[in-house]
């Protein structure tokens, strides 16, 4: 145990002294959390601006109280030049343009503004439908009341933090194991360790311990920042299950790094291969944005990715009140993935580049 502890301590100190490694493994992912958490403080339902070209009876006859309520989500700019209004929409200066001809209300939006286009069309379509019902002189047969299942004070950080944390763990564990393996082979440290009076299991255990320690520091820093009032992360009762999930995720992505480190002959090749693997996996796994609207075949691909399962389990235990039933299957998947890729890495492993 003393040998294992000494090796782990040396590896951790070596990593801490490498300022570049500290930045990319810890500070760089944290920057994403700080940036995204600040950018998405609201629920995303921003105010849209629409040009009203000429008179539009549906809009001109709105009661003052309805106009005041609508002003929170829709700002109308009255203009006289339709072509200029459409050009402003194309350039992104306006979210849409509306006009009326012979009782028909036309609404045009830009395909480039997919987020705001739906809001504009939904708002104006709702106003037209209300006007149609009012024209009949009868009360609407049905009304829709909307809301969200979470508390109204829940912030987007509740859903950003788990995915970004999963990406940070994946990047840190895979890069550390791959670059360390390549570097040690390049400097012939692997040969020296093989000849040294220590067992291979002690070296492997020390490397695993250093990687797990980094991941747990990432977890502590991420949660420590995310729970401050400015960001407002609310941890659920089973949030502690994130600890074993992070450990299992670390082992899974260490195995990814071992495969790439066993294959690559230089640090540059290892770094490039890791970027090709980890970054697309992060996007497909929902680390940066929801993947609900992905094509079906792409969604099926994402289900085969370990980061997808890690992100969903982290979301469950940190934000959705999930428990052991959500965490245990994911732990099993991650450990199985780690075992398979470690076996592959063992087949590819070589002591030196010769």
C-alpha positions in Angstrom: 0.0 0.0 0.0 2.9 2.4 0.8 4.3 1.8 -2.8 0.9 2.4 -4.3 0.4 5.6 -2.3 3.8 6.9 -3.2 3.2 6.3 -6.9 -0.2 7.9 -6.8 1.2 10.9 -5.0 4.0 11.3 -7.6 1.6 11.1 -10.5 -0.8 13.7 -8.9 2.0 16.1 -8.1 3.4 15.7 -11.7 0.0 16.6 -13.1 -0.5 19.6 -10.7 2.9 21.0 -11.7 1.9 20.8 -15.4 0.0 24.0 -15.8 -1.2 23.2 -19.3 -2.7 19.9 -18.1 -4.4 21.6 -15.1 -5.9 24.2 -17.5 -7.3 21.8 -20.0 -8.4 19.1 -17.6 -10.0 21.4 -14.9 -10.2 25.1 -15.8 -11.2 24.7 -19.4 -14.4 22.7 -18.7 -15.1 25.0 -15.8 -15.0 27.9 -18.2 -17.8 26.3 -20.2 -19.9 25.9 -17.0 -19.4 29.6 -16.1 -20.1 30.8 -19.6 -23.2 28.7 -20.3 -24.5 29.2 -16.8 -24.3 33.0 -17.3 -25.7 33.0 -20.9 -28.7 30.8 -20.1 -29.9 32.4 -16.9 -33.4 32.8 -18.3 -35.7 30.0 -19.5 -35.0 30.9 -23.1 -38.4 32.5 -23.9 -37.0 35.8 -25.1 -38.8 38.8 -26.6 -39.2 38.8 -30.4 -39.5 41.9 -32.6 -42.0 41.8 -35.5 -42.5 44.5 -38.2 -46.2 45.3 -38.8 -46.6 46.6 -42.4 -49.6 48.8 -42.6 -52.9 48.2 -40.8 -53.5 44.7 -39.4 -57.0 44.6 -37.9 -56.2 41.7 -35.6 -53.4 43.6 -34.0 -54.9 47.1 -34.2 -58.0 46.1 -32.3 -56.3 44.4 -29.4 -57.5 45.7 -26.0 -54.9 47.7 -24.0 -54.6 45.1 -21.3 -53.9 42.4 -23.9 -51.4 44.5 -25.6 -49.6 45.1 -22.3 -49.5 41.3 -21.6 -48.3 40.6 -25.2 -45.5 43.2 -24.9 -43.6 40.9 -22.6 -43.0 38.5 -25.4 -43.7 40.4 -28.6 -42.6 43.9 -29.7 -44.4 45.4 -32.7 -42.7 47.9 -35.0 -45.1 49.7 -37.4 -43.4 50.3 -40.8 -44.7 51.2 -44.2 -42.2 49.6 -46.6 -42.8 45.8 -46.9 -39.6 45.1 -48.9 -37.4 46.9 -46.4 -39.1 44.9 -43.6 -38.5 41.6 -45.4 -34.9 42.6 -46.0 -34.5 43.3 -42.2 -35.9 39.9 -41.5 -33.4 38.3 -43.9 -30.5 40.2 -42.2 -31.6 39.1 -38.8 -32.5 42.7 -37.6 -36.2 41.6 -37.2 -37.7 38.3 -36.2 -40.6 38.5 -38.6 -42.9 40.6 -40.6 -46.7 40.7 -40.7 -49.3 42.4 -42.9 -52.9 41.9 -44.0 -54.5 41.8 -47.5 -58.1 41.1 -48.2 -58.7 39.6 -44.7 -55.7 37.3 -44.9 -52.9 37.8 -42.4 -49.4 36.9 -43.8 -46.5 36.2 -41.5 -42.9 35.7 -42.9 -39.9 34.6 -40.9 -36.3 33.7 -41.6 -35.2 30.1 -41.9 -32.0 31.2 -40.2 -33.8 32.1 -37.0 -35.2 28.7 -36.1 -35.5 29.5 -32.4 -37.4 32.7 -32.8 -39.4 31.7 -35.9 -41.5 29.3 -34.0 -42.2 31.9 -31.3 -43.3 34.5 -33.9 -45.6 32.1 -35.8 -47.1 30.7 -32.6 -47.9 34.1 -31.1 -49.5 35.5 -34.2 -51.3 32.4 -35.0 -52.8 32.4 -31.5 -53.9 36.0 -31.9 -55.6 35.2 -35.2 -57.4 32.2 -33.8 -58.6 34.2 -30.8 -59.9 36.8 -33.2 -61.7 34.2 -35.2 -63.4 32.8 -32.1 -64.3 36.4 -31.0 -65.9 37.0 -34.4 -68.4 34.2 -33.8 -69.7 36.0 -30.7 -69.3 32.8 -28.6 -67.1 31.8 -25.7 -64.3 29.3 -26.6 -65.2 25.7 -25.9 -61.7 24.9 -24.6 -58.8 26.8 -23.1 -55.2 25.7 -22.6 -53.2 26.4 -19.5 -49.5 25.9 -19.7 -46.7 25.6 -17.2 -43.7 23.5 -16.3 -43.4 20.5 -14.0 -40.5 21.9 -12.2 -40.6 24.8 -9.7 -40.8 28.1 -11.6 -37.5 29.2 -10.0 -35.6 26.3 -11.5 -32.8 27.6 -13.7 -31.2 26.1 -16.9 -28.0 25.3 -14.9 -30.0 22.3 -13.5 -29.7 20.7 -17.0 -26.4 22.3 -18.1 -24.2 21.2 -15.2 -24.7 17.4 -15.5 -23.8 17.3 -19.2 -20.8 19.6 -18.9 -19.6 17.6 -15.9 -19.8 14.4 -17.9 -17.8 15.9 -20.7 -15.2 17.2 -18.3 -14.8 13.7 -16.7 -14.5 12.1 -20.2 -11.9 14.6 -21.4 -9.8 14.5 -18.3 -9.7 10.7 -17.9 -9.1 9.9 -21.6 -6.5 12.6 -22.2 -4.6 11.8 -19.0 -4.3 8.1 -19.7 -3.5 8.4 -23.4 -0.9 11.1 -23.2 0.7 9.6 -20.1 1.1 6.2 -21.8 2.5 7.7 -25.0 4.9 10.0 -23.0 6.1 7.1 -20.8 6.7 4.9 -23.8 8.6 7.8 -25.6 10.8 8.4 -22.6 11.3 4.6 -22.0 9.7 4.9 -18.6 7.6 1.8 -19.3 10.7 -0.3 -19.7 12.2 1.1 -16.5 9.0 0.4 -14.6 8.9 -3.1 -16.0 12.5 -3.7 -14.6 11.8 -1.9 -11.3 11.0 -4.0 -8.2 7.3 -3.0 -8.3 4.3 -5.0 -9.6 2.4 -3.8 -12.7 -0.8 -3.8 -10.7 0.7 -1.1 -8.4 1.6 1.1 -11.4 -1.9 0.6 -12.9 -3.6 1.2 -9.5 -1.6 4.4 -9.0 -2.6 5.7 -12.5 -6.3 4.9 -11.8 -6.1 6.6 -8.4 -4.6 9.8 -9.9 -7.3 9.9 -12.6 -10.1 9.2 -10.1 -8.7 11.9 -7.8 -8.8 14.4 -10.7 -12.4 13.5 -11.6 -13.6 13.9 -7.9 -11.9 17.3 -7.8 -13.8 18.2 -11.0 -17.0 17.0 -9.4 -16.4 19.1 -6.3 -15.4 22.2 -8.2 -18.3 21.9 -10.7 -20.9 21.4 -7.9 -19.3 24.0 -5.7 -19.6 26.7 -8.5 -23.0 25.6 -9.8 -24.8 25.7 -6.4 -23.9 29.4 -5.7 -27.0 31.6 -5.9 -26.0 33.3 -9.2 -26.2 29.9 -11.0 -28.7 28.3 -8.7 -28.2 24.5 -9.1 -30.5 22.6 -6.7 -29.1 19.2 -5.7 -31.7 16.4 -5.2 -31.7 14.0 -2.3 -29.7 11.4 -4.2 -27.0 13.7 -5.5 -24.3 11.7 -3.8 -24.8 9.0 -6.4 -22.9 11.3 -8.7 -19.7 10.2 -6.9 -19.8 6.5 -7.9 -21.0 7.5 -11.3 -18.0 9.8 -11.8 -15.7 6.9 -10.6 -17.2 4.5 -13.1 -17.2 7.1 -15.9 -13.5 7.8 -15.2 -12.7 4.1 -15.6 -14.7 3.9 -18.8 -12.9 6.9 -20.4 -9.5 5.8 -19.1 -10.0 2.7 -21.2 -10.7 4.9 -24.2 -7.4 6.7 -23.5 -5.5 3.5 -23.1 -6.7 2.2 -26.5 -5.6 5.4 -28.2 -2.4 5.6 -26.2 -1.5 2.0 -27.1 -2.1 2.8 -30.7 -0.5 6.2 -31.1 3.2 6.7 -31.6 3.4 10.3 -30.6 1.6 12.8 -28.3 0.4 14.8 -31.3 -1.3 11.7 -32.8 -2.9 10.8 -29.5 -4.2 14.3 -29.0 -5.7 14.4 -32.5 -7.3 11.0 -32.1 -8.8 12.0 -28.7 -10.2 15.2 -30.2 -11.9 13.2 -33.0 -13.4 10.7 -30.5 -14.4 12.9 -27.5 -15.7 16.0 -29.1 -18.2 14.4 -31.5 -19.2 12.1 -28.6 -19.9 15.1 -26.4 -22.2 16.7 -29.0 -24.0 13.4 -29.7 -24.4 12.7 -26.0 -26.1 16.0 -25.1 -23.2 17.5 -23.1 -23.8 21.0 -24.6 -27.4 21.0 -25.8 -30.5 18.6 -25.8 -30.5 15.8 -28.4 -34.2 15.3 -28.5 -34.6 16.5 -32.1 -31.8 14.4 -33.6 -32.7 12.1 -36.5 -33.7 8.6 -35.3 -30.6 6.9 -36.7 -28.4 9.4 -35.0 -30.2 8.9 -31.7 -29.6 5.2 -32.0 -25.9 5.8 -32.5 -25.8 8.0 -29.4 -27.3 5.2 -27.3 -24.1 3.2 -28.0 -21.9 6.0 -26.5 -20.8 5.7 -22.9 -21.0 9.5 -22.4 -24.7 9.4 -23.3 -25.4 7.0 -20.5 -23.2 8.9 -18.0 -24.9 12.2 -18.9 -28.4 10.8 -18.5 -27.6 9.2 -15.2 -26.0 12.4 -13.9 -29.0 14.3 -14.9 -31.3 11.9 -13.1 -29.4 11.9 -9.8 -28.5 15.6 -9.8 -31.6 17.3 -11.2 -34.5 14.9 -11.4 -34.6 13.1 -8.1 -33.3 9.8 -9.5 -32.0 7.1 -7.2 -30.2 3.7 -7.4 -32.5 2.4 -10.1 -31.2 5.1 -12.4 -27.5 5.0 -11.4 -26.8 1.2 -11.1 -27.6 0.2 -14.7 -25.4 3.0 -15.9 -22.6 2.0 -13.6 -22.8 -1.6 -15.0 -22.7 -0.3 -18.6 -19.7 1.9 -17.9 -17.7 -0.8 -16.1 -18.5 -3.3 -18.9 -17.4 -0.8 -21.5 -14.2 -0.2 -19.5 -13.5 -4.0 -19.3 -13.9 -4.5 -23.0 -11.7 -1.6 -24.1 -9.1 -2.4 -21.5 -8.8 -5.9 -23.0 -8.4 -4.2 -26.5 -5.8 -1.9 -25.1 -3.9 -4.9 -23.7 -3.8 -6.5 -27.1 -2.4 -3.3 -28.7 0.0 -2.5 -25.9 3.7 -2.3 -26.6 6.6 -1.4 -24.3 8.3 1.0 -26.7 7.9 2.5 -30.2 10.4 0.1 -31.8 
